[in-house]
Amino acid sequence: MGKGSAKRRALILDGAVGKAGKLLRPAFVTAFHNGVLVQDHVELTGPTAHHQRPAYQPHPERMPLRLQDHNYLVRFRNIWVRELGEGNNRT
């Protein structure tokens, strides 16, 4: 796929679990790029930051989805968010 062509990404996120400000289980992500598995159940160490590794902070179970463009001309479309049931967790 060349410049300007559509690229497909699919992410499966198992969110972090905490209770009373203590992390009980970290978050995990599985990622597909154009249908090819590129990350398989990788543990996330906390939120992302530029040249930093911040620790997990307590937060609500559901929060808004934020997308980054890194100051490039990008278009996001056909974004679907679907909650998976408890039986779909891989942890």
C-alpha positions in Angstrom: 0.0 0.0 0.0 1.4 3.3 -1.0 1.2 6.8 0.3 -2.4 8.0 0.5 -3.9 4.5 0.4 -6.2 3.2 3.1 -4.7 1.3 5.9 -6.7 -0.9 8.3 -6.0 -1.3 12.0 -7.8 -3.3 14.5 -7.1 -3.2 18.3 -8.4 -5.4 21.1 -7.8 -3.7 24.4 -8.2 -5.5 27.7 -8.3 -2.5 30.1 -6.4 -2.3 33.4 -8.2 -3.3 36.5 -7.7 -1.5 39.8 -9.4 -1.2 43.1 -9.0 1.4 45.8 -6.1 3.0 43.9 -4.2 -0.2 43.5 -3.5 -1.9 40.2 -4.8 -5.5 40.2 -4.2 -6.3 36.5 -2.4 -4.2 33.8 -3.9 -3.5 30.4 -3.1 -5.6 27.4 -3.4 -4.9 23.7 -3.6 -7.1 20.6 -3.1 -5.2 17.3 -3.7 -6.1 13.6 -2.4 -4.0 10.7 -4.1 -4.7 7.3 -5.3 -8.0 8.8 -1.9 -9.2 10.0 -1.3 -9.8 13.7 1.5 -7.4 14.7 1.2 -7.4 18.6 -0.3 -10.3 20.5 -1.6 -9.7 24.0 1.2 -7.2 24.9 1.2 -5.8 28.4 0.8 -2.0 28.6 2.9 -0.4 31.4 0.8 2.7 31.8 -0.3 5.7 29.8 1.8 7.0 26.9 4.0 10.1 27.0 6.9 11.5 25.0 10.2 10.0 26.3 8.6 9.1 29.6 7.1 6.0 31.2 4.3 7.3 33.5 2.9 4.8 36.0 -0.8 3.8 36.0 -3.1 6.3 37.7 -6.5 5.6 39.0 -9.2 6.7 36.5 -12.8 5.9 35.6 -13.4 2.5 33.9 -14.6 4.2 30.7 -13.1 7.4 29.3 -13.2 9.2 25.9 -11.2 7.7 23.0 -8.4 10.1 21.8 -6.6 9.7 18.5 -3.2 11.2 17.7 -2.0 12.6 14.3 1.5 13.8 15.2 0.9 17.0 13.1 0.5 15.0 9.9 -2.4 15.4 7.5 -4.5 12.3 8.5 -8.1 11.3 8.3 -9.7 8.9 10.6 -12.9 7.2 9.5 -15.0 4.2 10.2 -14.0 4.0 13.8 -16.0 1.4 15.7 -15.9 0.7 19.4 -17.4 -2.5 20.6 -17.4 -3.7 24.1 -16.4 -7.4 24.5 -18.1 -9.5 27.1 -16.4 -11.1 30.0 -16.0 -14.4 28.2 -13.7 -12.7 25.6 -10.9 -11.7 28.0 -7.7 -13.5 27.3 -6.1 -13.0 30.7 
